[in-house]
Amino acid sequence: MRSFKLFALTSLAGALALAGCSSSIDDGEWAQHGRTADEQRYSPLEEINASNVDRLGLAWSFDLDTRRGQEATPIMVDGVLYTSTAWSKVVALDAKSGKLLWEFDPEVPREWAVRGCCDVVNRGVAVQDGKVLIGTFDGRLIALDAKNGNQIWSVDTIIDRDRYYTITGAPRIVKGKVLIGNGGGEFGVRGYVTAYDLHSGNEAWRFFTVPGDPSKPFENPILEKAAETWTGEWWKVGGGGTVWDSMAYDPDLDLLYIGVGNGSPWNPAERSPEGGDNLFISSIVALRPDTGEYVWHYQTTPGDQWDYTATQHMILADLEIDGEQREVIMQAPKNGFFYVLDRATGEFISAEPFAPVNWADGIDPETGRPNIKPEARYHEAGVWEGLPGPLGAHNWHPMAYSPDTGLVYIPSQTLGFPYIADTDFEMKELAVNLGIDLAAASLPADQAIREAVKDTLQGHLLAWDPVKQEERWSVPLGGPWNGGILATSGDLVFQGNRNGEFAAYDARDGSKLWSADAQTGVVAAPITYSIDGEQYVAIVAGWGGILPLLIGELAWVDGKPQVNRSRVLVYKLDGNAQLPEPYDVARTKSIAPANFGSPQQISQGANIYARYCSGCHGDTAVSGGVLPDLRYSFSLSDRDVWDAILVNGALTQSGMVAFGSELDEAEREALRSYITHRAHESGAVAIARAEQEDAGQ
Ligand code: CA
């Protein structure tokens, strides 16, 4: 009797768990960030398939009011499409017609932009039980009423507002708790993830990913163990390990997986000078979602010093490996290896490089540790031309897994970086804090060298066999920073790309079956849904994110900057809506003053530019197209205007913070002389003059 009762209770709990699952997974909906908690980004819909996708046409579009990077995956439930946009705004649209139902603006202070490494992007909302959850760039987690967008509750998720924390990731909801982490690993912060009650907003638990000051009590027992893998005074510089993007959940194992970011500062000499693995940076960590209790971890890059985050998208799947059915978790982190782990235990199963890698000679199958090349340790060995670089062989752009083909589809890229230690490093306000000499790592002025570097950059839609750990097929896309991926039961994979195209490929062999002009680079991932028996495919288009901000000219397409035209684009079979003719975004046509400043001043300006400005305005003062190209700035020729912006914050409302507190008069003048010098050296002045003459001015 007793055992029967136990059995009955167990099966009742099981039935409830199943009911809880299935009620939220409707084939026609896209109710969670990765569609399902396993984050496969695979839809069973097949009305649109390989045989008819050439009939796909625009059903509707919706223009967004921000011209910054759009990285969100929308949610579609109950006929409403919810998406976040740049500056953490939210729109709710009728998913069939595109009609605006409501919009929400959390009014993020624009001067907060300088606190983020990677554009004022947002990767999505979560929706459940009539609530829409958004994490804001300035660190709030806000619950909105799904019916009208009214705010229900708001909490401050940031533990220390003097440190540069930001939120760009999508919240996840597991068992009535909203989970959110943050970014900041480029500025010197300590990473953590927090769970809040969905209904009240009350904090349920918080898990720190790296230990704090060991003279104070550890927040949980595992951090005492983790502290043994650190040396020096890491807590003063933060340590890193931010949970800025990926999570997944297995309801059967009741495990929540979080992807953990890089060490902060990057240079280990500034963080943990005597070495050590520095747990749990660059790791996948499994936690109990009810309590935040640690269960297991796997560190992809022990002692990371290259910004090789393990925050990249994680997919749960069941694979047959060596004749055995395995419950696995898969990740293609920045470091270039594709990992397959046992998701119950964290046991290493296999890893192989999915892109060119030169920092490690493979992963030891016994220990699961990479064989790191000594010369890659740039803080000891000098300059290291690393491959991948800090933007990764794969960044946040979501991959997808199709159980039909058994393949994982990865937006992979090849993009190196010269890692050079900054031997005079000190922590600064309003600047990135990496411990890397960014001026020395900048591109040389010589145009032939710049073109040669550009030619080495690659991007692919890569179909990867996770069992055999080998490429099945790939499609070259002309360069890095292409969109996330959707796989469907219609034997299709969808992806937008840097070239301003949204395309469908045959999931089996990669042949391109359809494409549309998105009028802007696409970096976000598409979704699909069905209403009244009709299937739709949706994508949020809009060029941006760290790559076009940071690498400037290297991010150009066909010899010019890609333009941001932010829109929600939705397609269906025989859709016949039209996009308006692409509008042009005018460049400020001013002419820089004559060159001024001594070589020392220009060189000092180059250093200041690299540390304070290049992360947004582009390497060596050439913009990638999203933010203003300072070589054309009207302020260059007028020192009063220059100071009005840099000291008095004249452009704060546009997101340009005042640097007057950090840069003194001589430094500001050195910066102005460097950008002026670059305007002449790069030919921008000549171009601006020719354009003004053409316009008859
Ligand atoms: Ca990072």
Residues whose N, C-alpha, C, O or C-beta is under 5 A from the ligand:
A	BS01	CA	G185 N262 D307
